[in-house]
Amino acid sequence: MYRLVRRGYIAYLVGGSVRDLLLGRVPKDFDVSTNATPNQIKKVFRNCFLIGRRFRLAHIKFNDQIIETSTFRRCPEPEENGSDELYVFRDNCYGTPNEDALRRDFTINALFYEIGKFSIIDHVGGVSDIENRLIRCIGDPNIRFREDPVRMIRAIRFASRLDFNIEPATYNAITRHSAEIRKSSPARIFEELQKLFSYGSGEKSVRLLYKTGLLQELMPEVSQYLDHDQSQDSILWSWLRHLDDRIKETGKLEVVLIFATLLFVPIQRLVAARFAEFEAKGERVSANELLAELLVPVCVRISMPRWMSARMIQIMTNQSRFVPDKRKRFSKRGFAAQEGFPETLALYELGLRVAGEDLSRSEPWRALRKESEAQLARITAEGGNSEQVRQPYRRSSRRRRR
């Protein structure tokens, strides 16, 4: 910021970092906004590289940190859009700091900090909303949410994470336009859904998704499960509460485990219903096959990467192995050596916590995992590969000679 100012440009600290500092929180990153264009920024900083086409940004790298630096923008005029659709924008229309603040999503994210007087510049009443702990749209929320429906999920994320309330006009607009979320990019939706669980705020976020109708649009299987499972007193909230505790304790956002926890109970109910239908017809079917069949459409809808959906389906089907069954024999050591076993065990332990059962039941499995990790480290040190860890535990398919 000082370097840009010395070169004659305006430069402010912007967005979430200013909000978090006012709230006494540690920002996860810092963004800068300036009147210098991306190419001008690149000339000032040798450690700068430009990204994006639709929204041109400068990333300035300092050691392991990247400072995202944007140019002040304004909302384009209708004729500049080249379309009557609200979702189509040309984002590289440069403007003034005031115009830049007005085009941002929420008042609490539109504050600027300037280094000349070490003061906050507030064009939209964001300081007041922070003091009153409110999430408020900038401008008409009915228009802003139609411009970019993902903002509805962001409103819920900020309200849950910061323990703020969504002011009535903004909240009503979310409930009114919840179906608009289908017009957003599935990849963006998937990214925002992950962020809902950051800082252990997943339960609050999903509750708000359910209340506003967004959950019905994004994951109807979960929403309909809640409709038929005492809604606000559903056991699903207990699963999400324990997941939040785990995230706070470990500080990790395990995406596969997050979606497995969210979907496990609702999908299991659907599996039970489908299984009963097949039994009534006298047809035999595997419960695990039904589970995979029901999960694949959900994963496709939210644009979950294939490798991730495959692992999630695997750790959910693996839960049946923790239930003693003499008819199903398998190698416990080989099971514990699987790549996705840590998430499989984590989901099992969440289930134990929800049921109020003793976690000591998972200790033998944890010991087997440590043993396989030690063996893997030894084999790797000797120049081998991970497949050799599982190899000794595979049963031979050849019959013994009499």
C-alpha positions in Angstrom: 0.0 0.0 0.0 2.8 2.4 0.9 4.6 1.6 -2.4 1.5 2.3 -4.5 0.9 5.6 -2.7 4.5 6.6 -3.2 3.9 6.0 -7.0 0.9 8.4 -6.9 -1.9 5.9 -6.7 -4.7 5.4 -4.1 -4.5 2.2 -2.2 -6.8 0.9 0.6 -7.0 -2.3 2.7 -10.5 -3.7 1.8 -13.1 -6.3 2.5 -13.1 -9.1 5.1 -9.7 -8.2 6.6 -11.0 -4.7 7.7 -14.2 -6.3 9.1 -12.3 -9.0 11.0 -9.9 -6.4 12.5 -12.8 -4.3 13.7 -14.3 -7.5 15.3 -11.0 -8.3 17.0 -10.5 -11.4 14.8 -7.3 -12.5 13.0 -7.9 -12.1 9.2 -7.1 -15.2 7.1 -5.8 -13.0 4.3 -5.5 -9.4 3.2 -6.9 -7.7 0.1 -5.9 -4.3 -1.3 -7.9 -2.2 -3.8 -6.4 0.6 -5.8 -7.0 3.0 -8.7 -4.0 1.5 -10.5 -4.9 -0.8 -13.3 -3.6 -4.4 -13.3 -0.9 -3.6 -15.8 0.2 -0.6 -13.8 0.3 -2.7 -10.7 2.5 -5.2 -12.5 5.0 -2.5 -13.4 5.3 -1.5 -9.7 5.8 -5.0 -8.4 8.2 -7.5 -9.9 6.7 -10.2 -7.7 3.3 -9.7 -9.3 1.3 -11.9 -11.7 -2.1 -11.3 -13.2 -5.0 -13.7 -13.2 -8.5 -13.9 -14.5 -10.2 -12.7 -17.7 -13.7 -11.9 -16.5 -12.3 -10.3 -13.4 -8.7 -9.1 -13.8 -6.7 -9.3 -10.6 -3.1 -8.8 -9.5 -1.6 -11.3 -7.1 1.5 -10.0 -5.4 3.6 -12.7 -3.7 5.6 -12.1 -0.5 7.2 -15.3 0.6 4.3 -17.7 1.2 1.6 -15.1 1.2 -0.3 -13.6 -1.7 -1.9 -10.2 -1.5 -4.8 -10.0 -3.8 -4.9 -6.5 -5.4 -7.9 -5.3 -7.4 -8.6 -2.1 -9.3 -11.6 0.0 -8.2 -14.6 -1.1 -10.2 -18.1 0.1 -10.9 -21.4 -1.6 -11.9 -21.6 -1.5 -15.7 -24.5 0.3 -17.4 -27.2 -1.9 -19.0 -25.9 -1.1 -22.5 -22.4 -2.2 -21.4 -23.7 -5.6 -20.4 -24.6 -6.5 -23.9 -27.6 -8.4 -22.5 -30.8 -7.8 -20.5 -29.9 -10.7 -18.2 -28.9 -9.7 -14.7 -26.3 -12.4 -14.3 -24.2 -11.3 -17.3 -21.6 -8.7 -16.3 -18.4 -7.2 -17.7 -16.5 -6.9 -14.5 -13.6 -4.9 -15.7 -15.4 -1.5 -15.8 -13.1 0.6 -13.6 -14.5 3.3 -11.3 -14.0 5.3 -8.1 -13.6 4.1 -4.5 -17.3 5.1 -3.8 -18.5 3.1 -6.9 -16.4 0.2 -5.9 -17.9 0.1 -2.4 -21.5 0.2 -3.9 -20.9 -2.8 -6.1 -19.8 -5.1 -3.2 -22.2 -7.6 -1.7 -22.7 -6.6 2.0 -22.1 -3.5 4.0 -19.7 -5.2 6.4 -17.5 -6.2 3.4 -17.3 -2.7 1.9 -15.1 -0.9 4.4 -11.8 0.7 3.4 -8.8 1.3 5.6 -6.4 4.0 4.4 -2.8 4.6 5.6 -2.7 8.3 5.3 -4.8 9.0 8.4 -5.0 5.5 9.7 -8.8 5.6 9.4 -11.8 3.7 8.1 -13.7 5.0 5.0 -17.3 3.9 5.1 -19.5 4.6 2.1 -22.3 2.2 3.0 -22.9 2.2 6.8 -20.8 -1.0 7.3 -19.4 0.2 10.7 -22.9 0.7 12.1 -24.0 -2.8 10.9 -20.9 -4.4 12.5 -21.8 -2.7 15.8 -25.4 -3.9 15.5 -24.2 -7.3 14.2 -26.2 -7.3 11.0 -25.8 -8.7 7.5 -27.2 -6.2 5.1 -27.2 -6.2 1.3 -25.8 -3.1 -0.5 -28.7 -1.8 -2.6 -31.9 -3.7 -3.3 -31.3 -7.3 -2.2 -34.0 -8.5 -4.7 -31.8 -7.2 -7.5 -28.4 -8.1 -5.9 -29.3 -11.7 -5.4 -30.6 -12.1 -8.9 -27.4 -10.6 -10.2 -25.4 -13.2 -8.3 -27.4 -15.9 -6.5 -24.3 -17.2 -4.7 -24.5 -14.1 -2.6 -27.4 -15.8 -0.7 -25.1 -18.6 0.5 -22.4 -16.0 1.4 -25.0 -14.1 3.5 -25.7 -17.3 5.4 -21.9 -18.0 5.8 -21.2 -14.6 7.3 -24.2 -14.7 9.6 -23.3 -18.2 10.9 -19.5 -17.6 11.2 -19.8 -14.1 12.8 -22.9 -14.9 14.9 -24.7 -12.0 13.2 -28.4 -11.7 12.2 -29.5 -11.2 8.6 -31.6 -8.0 8.5 -35.2 -8.5 7.5 -35.2 -7.1 3.9 -32.1 -9.2 3.0 -33.5 -12.4 4.7 -36.9 -12.0 2.9 -35.1 -11.6 -0.4 -33.2 -14.9 0.2 -36.5 -16.8 0.9 -38.1 -15.1 -2.1 -35.4 -15.9 -4.6 -34.0 -19.2 -3.3 -34.8 -20.9 -6.6 -32.4 -18.6 -8.4 -29.5 -20.5 -6.9 -29.9 -23.1 -9.6 -28.7 -20.5 -12.2 -25.3 -20.3 -10.5 -22.2 -22.2 -11.5 -22.2 -25.6 -9.7 -18.5 -25.3 -9.1 -19.0 -21.9 -7.3 -21.8 -23.4 -5.2 -19.6 -26.4 -4.2 -16.8 -24.0 -3.1 -19.3 -21.9 -1.0 -20.8 -25.0 0.6 -17.4 -26.0 1.8 -16.8 -22.6 3.3 -20.0 -22.8 5.3 -18.3 -25.3 7.6 -15.1 -23.2 8.2 -14.5 -22.2 11.8 -17.0 -24.8 13.0 -20.1 -23.0 11.9 -21.7 -25.9 9.9 -24.7 -26.6 12.0 -25.8 -22.9 12.1 -25.2 -22.6 8.3 -27.3 -25.7 7.4 -30.1 -24.5 9.8 -30.2 -21.2 7.9 -30.1 -23.0 4.5 -33.1 -25.1 5.6 -35.1 -22.1 7.0 -34.6 -20.0 3.9 -35.4 -22.8 1.4 -31.9 -22.9 -0.2 -31.3 -26.4 1.1 -34.3 -27.7 -0.8 -32.8 -26.3 -4.0 -29.3 -27.5 -3.3 -29.8 -30.8 -1.5 -33.5 -31.8 -1.6 -32.6 -35.2 -0.1 -31.4 -33.5 3.1 -34.2 -31.0 3.2 -36.9 -33.6 2.8 -35.3 -35.8 5.5 -35.5 -32.8 7.9 -39.1 -32.3 6.9 -39.9 -35.9 8.1 -37.5 -36.0 11.0 -38.8 -33.5 13.6 -37.2 -30.6 11.6 -35.5 -28.5 14.3 -34.9 -31.5 16.6 -33.6 -33.9 14.0 -30.6 -36.2 14.9 -28.8 -34.6 11.9 -28.1 -31.5 14.0 -26.3 -33.7 16.5 -24.1 -35.1 13.7 -23.3 -31.6 12.5 -22.6 -30.3 16.0 -20.0 -33.0 16.6 -18.5 -32.3 13.2 -18.2 -28.6 14.2 -16.4 -29.7 17.4 -14.0 -31.8 15.4 -13.2 -28.9 13.0 -12.6 -26.5 15.9 -10.4 -29.1 17.6 -8.3 -30.0 14.5 -8.4 -26.8 12.6 -8.9 -28.8 9.4 -11.6 -28.6 6.8 -11.9 -32.2 5.6 -14.3 -31.8 2.6 -15.0 -35.5 2.0 -15.9 -36.0 5.7 -18.1 -32.8 5.7 -20.3 -34.0 2.9 -20.3 -37.6 4.2 -21.6 -36.4 7.6 -24.2 -34.2 6.0 -25.6 -36.9 3.7 -25.0 -40.1 5.7 -28.2 -40.2 7.7 -30.6 -38.8 5.0 -29.3 -41.2 2.4 -29.4 -44.1 4.7 -33.1 -43.5 5.2 -33.6 -43.5 1.4 -31.6 -46.7 1.1 -33.8 -48.4 3.8 -36.9 -47.4 1.9 -35.6 -48.6 -1.5 -34.3 -51.8 0.1 -37.8 -52.5 1.6 -39.3 -52.0 -1.9 -37.0 -54.6 -3.5 -37.6 -57.1 -0.6 -41.4 -56.7 -1.1 -41.0 -57.6 -4.7 -38.8 -60.6 -3.7 -35.8 -59.1 -5.4 -32.3 -59.2 -3.9 -30.1 -56.1 -3.9 -27.0 -54.9 -2.1 -27.6 -52.0 0.3 -24.1 -50.6 -0.7 -25.1 -50.6 -4.3 -28.3 -48.6 -3.5 -26.2 -46.2 -1.4 -23.9 -45.5 -4.4 -26.8 -45.3 -6.8 -28.5 -42.6 -4.6 -25.3 -40.6 -3.9 -24.0 -40.2 -7.5 -26.8 -37.8 -8.6 -26.2 -35.7 -5.5 -22.5 -35.4 -6.2 -23.1 -34.5 -9.9 -25.6 -31.8 -8.9 -23.2 -30.0 -6.6 -20.3 -30.5 -8.9 -18.2 -32.6 -6.5 -15.0 -33.8 -8.2 -15.2 -37.5 -9.2 -12.3 -38.6 -7.0 -13.9 -36.9 -4.1 -17.3 -38.4 -4.7 -15.8 -41.8 -5.1 -14.0 -41.5 -1.8 -17.1 -40.2 0.0 -19.2 -43.1 -1.3 -16.4 -45.5 -0.2 -16.2 -44.2 3.4 -20.0 -44.3 3.7 -20.3 -47.9 2.4 -17.3 -48.8 4.7 -19.4 -48.0 7.8 -21.1 -51.4 7.5 -17.7 -53.1 8.2 -17.7 -51.7 11.8 -20.8 -53.8 12.5 -19.8 -57.4 13.5 -21.1 -59.9 11.0 -19.8 -63.4 10.8 -21.1 -63.8 7.3 -18.9 -61.0 6.0 -15.2 -61.8 6.4 -12.5 -59.4 5.4 -8.9 -58.4 6.3 -9.1 -55.9 9.1 -5.4 -55.0 8.5 -6.0 -54.4 4.8 -9.1 -52.4 5.6 -7.2 -50.1 8.0 -4.5 -49.7 5.4 -6.9 -48.2 2.9 -6.1 -44.6 1.8 -9.5 -43.3 2.9 -9.5 -45.1 6.2 -8.9 -42.0 8.4 -12.1 -40.4 7.1 -13.9 -43.7 7.4 -12.9 -43.9 11.0 -13.7 -40.3 11.6 -17.3 -40.8 10.4 -17.6 -43.9 12.6 -16.4 -41.9 15.6 -18.9 -39.2 14.9 -21.6 -41.8 14.9 -20.4 -43.1 18.3 -20.5 -39.6 19.7 -24.0 -39.0 18.4 -25.2 -42.3 19.9 -23.5 -41.4 23.2 -21.3 -44.6 23.0 -17.8 -45.2 24.3 -15.1 -44.1 21.8 -12.9 -46.9 23.1 -14.6 -49.1 20.4 -12.6 -47.3 17.8 -9.2 -47.8 19.5 -8.4 -51.2 18.0 -9.0 -49.7 14.6 -6.8 -46.7 15.4 -4.0 -49.1 16.5 -4.3 -51.0 13.2 -4.0 -47.8 11.3 -0.9 -46.7 13.2 0.6 -50.1 12.5 -0.1 -49.8 8.7 1.4 -46.3 8.7 4.5 -47.5 10.4 4.8 -50.3 7.9 4.3 -47.9 5.0 7.0 -45.6 6.3 9.4 -48.5 6.5 8.6 -49.8 3.0 8.9 -46.3 1.6 12.2 -45.8 3.2 13.3 -49.1 1.5 12.2 -47.8 -1.9 8.9 -49.6 -2.0 5.4 -48.3 -2.6 2.1 -48.1 -0.7 0.5 -51.1 -2.5 3.0 -53.4 -0.7 1.4 -52.4 2.6 -2.0 -53.9 1.6 -0.5 -56.9 -0.3 0.3 -59.1 2.6 -3.3 -58.9 3.9 -5.0 -60.0 0.7 -6.5 -63.5 0.9 -5.4 -65.9 -1.8 -8.1 -66.9 -4.2 -6.3 -70.2 -4.9 -7.8 -73.3 -3.1 -5.4 -75.2 -0.8 -4.5 -78.7 -2.1 -6.0 -81.5 -0.1 
